[in-house]
Amino acid sequence: MKFFNFISDVVSYVKYFLIYFVCNNQPDDSYPTSDYTLFVVCAANRHRITGRIITGARHYDTIMRLQMESAEGSEYWKGCEQGFIDQRGNFLTREEARILAYKNGQIRKRCGGDHEKLFSENLY
């Protein structure tokens, strides 16, 4: 039985090595590291009262509008907070997302008003 535990451990470490080093990807939650880098993934809106989050490639793009209309309707989303999410689904305000994107070199181009806040146009 010890042999199989050893094999299982080896397979786990090989998987970790392949994901983290060879693929240059981040490890999953089963391998926490102190240098885990978060990235801005996509635009998001958060309802100020319920905290519900919807996402899209850009704010109010077709995908985001379909999400708004399919559940509660667009009236429900008036006055929502615009921001972004990271790869773990954490909501980031425009200000928080700008700091993270700048730190990770995700800013591809500049646009008006982006000295304090992140805009989708900065990313792609």
C-alpha positions in Angstrom: 0.0 0.0 0.0 2.9 2.4 0.7 4.1 1.9 -2.8 0.8 3.1 -4.3 0.9 6.1 -2.0 4.4 6.9 -3.2 3.3 6.5 -6.9 0.3 8.8 -6.2 2.6 11.4 -4.7 5.0 11.2 -7.6 2.2 11.6 -10.1 0.9 14.7 -8.2 4.3 16.3 -8.2 4.8 15.6 -11.9 1.4 17.1 -12.6 2.4 20.2 -10.6 5.7 20.4 -12.4 4.0 20.2 -15.9 1.4 22.7 -15.1 3.5 25.3 -13.3 6.9 25.1 -15.0 6.5 23.5 -18.5 3.1 25.1 -19.5 4.0 28.3 -17.7 0.5 28.2 -16.2 -0.6 28.8 -12.7 -1.1 25.8 -10.4 -4.6 25.0 -9.2 -5.8 25.5 -5.7 -4.4 22.2 -4.5 -0.9 23.6 -4.9 -1.0 27.0 -3.1 2.1 29.1 -3.5 3.1 32.5 -2.2 4.0 33.8 -5.6 0.6 32.9 -7.2 -0.1 35.7 -9.7 -3.6 37.0 -10.2 -4.6 38.5 -13.6 -7.4 40.6 -14.8 -9.6 38.3 -17.0 -12.7 40.2 -18.2 -15.1 43.0 -17.6 -17.7 42.5 -14.9 -20.6 44.3 -13.3 -21.6 43.8 -9.6 -25.0 44.6 -8.2 -24.6 47.0 -5.3 -27.1 45.3 -3.0 -27.1 41.6 -3.8 -23.4 41.4 -4.9 -24.4 39.3 -8.0 -21.8 39.5 -10.7 -22.2 39.2 -14.5 -19.3 39.2 -17.0 -18.5 40.0 -20.6 -15.5 40.7 -22.8 -16.4 44.4 -22.4 -18.9 46.3 -20.3 -22.4 46.2 -21.7 -21.4 44.0 -24.7 -23.9 41.6 -26.1 -23.1 38.8 -23.7 -23.4 41.0 -20.7 -26.7 42.5 -21.9 -28.1 39.1 -22.4 -27.3 38.1 -18.9 -28.9 41.3 -17.6 -32.1 40.7 -19.5 -32.4 37.0 -18.9 -32.7 37.0 -15.2 -34.0 40.1 -13.4 -34.2 42.5 -16.4 -32.1 45.5 -17.2 -33.8 47.8 -14.6 -32.3 45.6 -11.9 -28.8 46.4 -13.1 -29.1 50.2 -13.2 -26.5 51.8 -11.0 -24.4 48.6 -10.7 -20.7 48.8 -10.0 -18.4 48.3 -13.0 -15.2 46.5 -12.6 -13.4 43.3 -13.7 -12.8 39.8 -12.4 -9.6 37.8 -11.9 -9.1 34.2 -12.9 -10.5 33.1 -9.5 -13.7 35.0 -10.0 -12.9 37.8 -7.5 -14.5 41.1 -8.4 -12.1 44.0 -8.7 -13.1 47.6 -8.9 -11.8 49.6 -11.9 -9.1 51.1 -9.6 -8.0 47.7 -8.2 -8.0 46.2 -11.6 -5.8 49.0 -13.0 -3.2 48.4 -10.3 -3.2 44.6 -11.0 -3.1 44.9 -14.8 -0.3 47.5 -14.6 1.7 45.3 -12.2 1.3 42.2 -14.5 2.1 44.1 -17.8 -1.5 43.5 -19.1 -1.9 47.1 -20.4 -1.7 46.9 -24.2 -2.8 50.4 -25.0 -3.8 53.6 -23.3 -7.1 55.4 -23.5 -8.6 58.6 -22.0 -9.2 58.5 -18.3 -7.1 55.4 -17.6 -4.6 57.1 -15.2 -6.8 56.0 -12.3 -9.1 53.3 -13.6 -8.9 50.3 -15.9 -11.0 50.1 -19.1 -11.5 47.1 -21.3 -9.7 49.0 -24.1 -6.5 48.9 -22.0 -6.5 45.1 -22.1 -7.3 44.3 -25.8 
